[in-house]
């Protein structure tokens, strides 16, 4: 076993290292080859620019020499004296630079030709050539061109023509023409080609070879009638080209430059032999280093594999003992890293297995001690396990319940419960009537949850006692509602019926004042005044109590109410009182809600009336009414605020101000019975809302009312009932 693990580890590590080495070598090869090729191309471009400078330097020197010749007296006087010997002797001094020199008359006819210091036969006329016309148009400026060789001549000629003027006149006297082989444009190029192994060539605009300098070993292998390939040709739009191509039987890099003044192209071609030699040398050295490094790594990996396999072998033996039932075995950890973590996890696993064996028995006891029925079923709805409570509910023992179908035990409702759980993939609860062995119907709330890939677990709770309590609570709530309704009706009837005897007391009191006041002494008249004031206060209390009871007894159905319109009507009603107090009332945009219009009007009437009543002495009341909508869960609500700058109150009395007949000030300070805010609270509660306030003494008070924008169906039905 140990030997097998060691061999596999060794083989896997070596294979991984070999793959890594191959990948690294491939990447390195691509990078180095690209770098060397780019370096070769850069060197070629530098050499090409240097050769172009050499060509133009040679042209400049030849042009200066021809200009010097043209300024000589024998040349300037030749058109008058035609002293050929004098001119031949003069031109012979420049035969090294120009092997051929000719004098052309003002019509371009060659009058005299001197070749290597000797008179030669004149060739004819050059008057129709572009070079002569340019020299005639721009005398004193050297014109340069290429003349293709005659039959049998080795190289094309570079022709230079210099136009000559007569002394002190503008008369054109003729031209001096010089020619030299085109290879003289490239001094030292043969040594350059042999030293670098590169090809240097000159081609005309059509790509025909004019001159080619080859390195040693290629001189007899090149066809001199060759054409410059189209991809290599520069032109007037693209003055230079470079790249990689196969030429002269070899693959290499090239650079071409268009020389516009000569209308020719320069080619420099470098075979890649040198580049390949460098690359092959680097590859060979790298392979040697890699082979040495791989040998060292193999030795290290072999040693490491042996050390790594030892603890794994111990783990294998320990696992075999655990499989045999020995849960006391532990593996000593002598290494760190992943293997050390593996040994630690193995020891924890064995320890957990020992605890699990005990935990299973404990879990079974816990499940059997549950008061709730528990069923574990497979995906098809067959019972796999049941606890003691389930056995009692269905009148079977736990073993008999195994294999029963949920639909047989719970009927069609049980099958629907499993189907809903499958579709919802979460906890689903349903109340199901279970028939007990005695024939009684037992309400059980079954909760079903999925066990992914294994089935379902159902937990049933006997809710018969809960149902009984719910029924009692409903009956109590109904009786309480009836009692409240009777109390409200009693308050309404009582407050209504009390008004009749109170009116008689007030009427007889008024008759006493009108008919017998003069017969009473001061004390009698005081008692009579007190009686009348008490009856007035009693009338006010009864009226307010009647208004309080009418919030529910005389309520009307809800409808869509524009609160802007309601507040506008209220402000119109209190306009006289507001004007007397020099009050300002600002109203913001208010929402439209479901409500009873008259009760909304009474709500704002009380709130705005309080804001005017409880103002500070000497300070004009400032009242602001505002509203905004907000979301509470998924429902739209509105928040209505009525703020003032009045006397305020301490917030510890906040609960007290909404009580019936509750006052924070004496009747002598502020009028009223103390029932206005109680009516406001009752109206808000009828509309399923809340009312509260925030206040600071001497600063002012803000009443905050929150109401649903749309009343739900239950509220509307209850209100109509």
Secondary structure, DSSP 8 states (H G I E B T S, - for coil): -HHHHHHHHHHHHHHHHHHHHHHHHHHHHHHHHHHHHHHHHHHHHHHHHHHHHHHHHHHHHHHHHHHHHHTSHHHHHHHHH--HHHHHHHHHTTTTT-SEEEEE-TTSBEEEEEETTEEE----B-TTSHHHHHHHHTTTSEEEEEE---TT-SS-EEEEEEEEE-TTS--EEEEEEEEEEGGGGSTTHHHHHHHH-EEEEEEETTSBEEEEE--TT-TTS--TT-B--GGG---SSS-EEEEEEEETTEEEEEEEEEETTTTEEEEEEEETHHHHHHHHHHHHHHHHHHHHHHHHHHHHHHHHHHHHHHHHHHHHHHHHHHHTT-----------HHHHHHHHHHHHHHHHHHHHHHHHHHHHHHHHT-SSEEEEE-TTSBEEEE-HHHHHHHTS-HHHHTT-BHHHHHTHHHHHHHHHHHHH-S-EEEEEEEE-TTS-EEEEEEEEEEETTTEEEEEEEE-HHHHHHHHHHHHHHHHHHHHHHHHHHHHHHHHHHHHHHHHHHHHHHHHHHHHHGGGS-HHHHHHHHHHHHHHHHHHHHHHHHHHHHHHHHT----EEEEHHHHHHHHHHHTHHHHHHTT-EEEE----EEEE-HHHHHHHHHHHHHHHHHT--TTS--EEEEEEEEEEETTEEEEEEEEE--S----GGGTTGGGSTT--SS-TTTS-S-S-HHHHHHHHHHHTT-EEEEEEETTTEEEEEEEEESS--HHHHHHHH-
